[in-house]
Amino acid sequence: MSGSTLFNLSLLTSDMWAVAIRLLFYQQQVKISDRSFARDHNTLHIYAHKI
């Protein structure tokens, strides 16, 4: 796996933690852009496991 893939995974993972904390602790709504972060994270996860 290349360094850029790991870098992107780490950035998206930190975004996912921010979304999870917002949902669990602050009970705020999730925006469409947050859902796109989840989709991107899942896509990179699939890509990482195919290599």
N, C-alpha and C positions, 0 to 999 in steps of 0.2 A: 504494500500500500504506500502510495506516495505521501510526501510531507504535506502537500497542499490539501489532500483529502483529510488527513488527520487534523489539520488546522481548521478546515471547514467544519468538521465534526465537532471539534471543541467549541467553536463559536456557536453553532446551532444548539449544542447541548446546554450551554449557559443560557441561551434564550428560552429553552424548554424549562429549565429550573425557574426562571423568572415567571413564566406563564403558570407553572404549577403552584408557586408561592402565591401569586395573585389570586388563583382560584381557591386554594385551600385556606389561606389565612385572611385574605381581604374580601373574599366572596364577590369579586368584581367579574364583570362579563368579559368574555374573550372576544376580541375583534377578529375580523376576517384575516388580517395580516398575521395574527398569532396562529391561526389555523394553517396558513401557508408555511409558517416555520415548522409546524408539525409534519406537514407533507414533505418538505425538503429534508427534514431530519430522517424520516422513514426512508426516503429515496436514497440518501447517502448511506444509511445503515444496510440496505439491500445491496448497494454497490460494493460496500466494504466486505461483505460476506461472500460475494461472488468471486473475489480476487483470490 
